[in-house]
């Protein structure tokens, strides 16, 4: 933080009431996460309330860590219990109070602050601008996509006195949100990137969305925008005087007139200012979106007075890749956290926290470069040492010159190399076995070479899992249910194709209450990967009874015969086994029918070794309104059946009936627990809340080869594809063995290349598929093709071949590499 704060200052800033004993000196750290405490004696913990939990629940645990200063809601009932042991500031709304503290801290920073908003590109513009300005200034910037009502305060707390410029990103999803962000950021220079359809449901229209975003710039000295974006330009020019605007355009008449020329894999940008000064820059990419984003960056750097050579030096290190924290499978069962674009302390903290949330491995290894242009080395590396110690890093590998300062902090477990090449020359990949490896460093160190050496070798088709989207969807369903209702999440079938271990671990972090798998071996695999949550096994078999016992798995019991067999097993081994009773009310798949209830009640009394953890049923048509009456009939029958079973129990089991569709359609039947399945993965099958969920998975592959074919040429097996007029095809590295359904053959399916549709031509092969790219003149081998994701919905693809999204998700082969990321 910029300025340490006393309790009295905090009280004045938040207009709160102070209770308890003051045992805390000046506050220099603010935390909202009980897992991110580094200096407890200097930390204020802000107890936020959200869909997941109330932060106040963690106060006893935090007090054990040494924290003695808390900001809580004024209606928190336990404050009297702890006020003799700590100090509490009571406020009506802790989130608003957090923002008030951030506004105060922002007011202590007298150097330039750049505020960035828009629909797309704002995170990339922020990151690229930070890298370019970093050639001349010490830069603070929002880590990752910390652009929300809570992310912005955390970003501001990362600004330090030695920073010379701050770059803060602002993101909103509905009207009324920007006012609070503006009160904290107070940018002197603004950048409006683009406008698009994201979060469209939160606004009355495009004009409303633009005007809401423009509130960020109400007091800016200068606002940068592209005059060619007609909707944005119209609203900006109607709202701000001309002397506060910095416009750029490909047409003459703007503050900067821009033209460009593509030279192989680079673009030469020419900018002519309104005073006729001319600037030329070479940027390392050619696609329209990247050129647009980097033009914002260049105009901003020039506006801030940066010299051309320093701007070009920064541009030389930019790379046109997604700026995200990515979890990848590594060699020898290791996991790699790829953070190879990051090079600041705030980003390192985020990456270290992500590392701490992963499932246990043999050791935690940090591969870190020099932190360039980050201020006073003595202070920076002292803070890095604190992070390394706090997050329990077992081995530190440093690359560079200044990073040698860390050696004396960790003698014996630190290895320093002068360059990336020197490290690679001595690297023995086999020395990494079942490790968790965080790789993070400045662009100039080219740490992607290290990632390539250590990641698992799998072909170019990748299923990317967006953990932020997964979190968003989980919290959406949490908001639909009552506070006391538990959530069981279905991770069967390899977590609907997404990779059970990593998704289960993320759900464990999010606060899921239960997991469910189809078979015992799926549960065993999760236990071996460190998953601790209770796990229900939907379809256990007698041969797996020993595994149930050894790995603490909870089987579903669905018939009197199975009940007896499991009961005898438990009695023979003198153990108690938690079980879940499946009551069949209409699925007619597995489960006890009403005619079995008399015998079931006798079995429950006869085998007390089996403890009923829950009673449940499964709705067969909750996703379709046409089955509403039948669903209600099922629920009513379930209530009657479960009451009969409960009558013979001396304890209360959990009661649950709702799947993802049922959570949305039948909120009055939430009972003790709901079962979240396909909805978590971004598919809202009732159609009521399609816009509220985010796609979690993106399946992508690469182009292996591009061919020009003459008129009448045929393509693929059985000559099913025909190019009557001739044209161009691209062969993709994916086929039905990877899970790309053969029914997509002959134009039924399509992929996205360069943002445009490319239809399948001919038959889908086992390992390849060909698509028609005739309209794409510059497509080439190595480019990316999107099979499904944000631009191609699973629902649409499923409809095209007469199936359901579940099938497309679960058919993805295990040979397809799963990559997990935070965007």
Secondary structure, 3 states (H helix, E strand, C coil): CCCCECHHHHHHHHCCEEEECCCCCCECEEECCCCCCCCHHHEEEECCECCCCEHHHHHHHHHHHCCCEEEEECCCCCHHHHCCCCEEEEECCHHHHHHHHHHHHHHCCCCEEEEEECCCCHHHHHHHHHHHHCCCCCEEECCCCCCCCCHHHHHHHCCCCCCCEEEEECCCCCCCCHHHHHHHHCCCEEEECCCCCCCHHHCCCHHHHHHHHHHHHCCCCEEEEECCCHHHHHHHHHHCCHHHEEEEECCCCCCEEEEEEEECCEEEEEEEECCCCEEEEEECCCCHHHHHHHHHHHHHHHHCCCCHHHHHHHHHCCCCCCCCEEEEEEHHHCEEEEECCCCCHHHHHHHHHHHHCCCCCCCEEEEEECCCCCCCHHHHHHHHHHHHHHCCCCEEEEECCHHHHHCCCCCCCEEEECCHHHHHHHCCHHHCCCCEEEEECCHHHCCHHHHHHHECCCCCCEEEEEHHHHHHHHHHHHHHCCCCCEEEEECHHHHHCCCHHHHHHHHHHHCCCEEEECCHHHHHHHHHCCCCCEEEECCCCHHHHHHHHHCCCEEEECCHHHHHHHHHHHHHCCCCEEEEEEECCCCCCCCECHHHHHHHHHHHHHCCCEEEEEEECCCCCCCCHHHHHHHHHHHHHHHHHHHHHHCCCCCCCEEECCCHHHHHHCHHHCCCEEEECHHHHCCCCCCCCHHHCCCCEEEEEEEEEEEEECCCEEECHHHCEEECCCEEEEEECCCHHHCCCHHHCCCCCEEEECCEEEEECCCCCCCCEEEECCCCCCCCCCCEEEEECCCCCHHHHHHHCCCCHHHHHHCCCCCCEEEEEEC
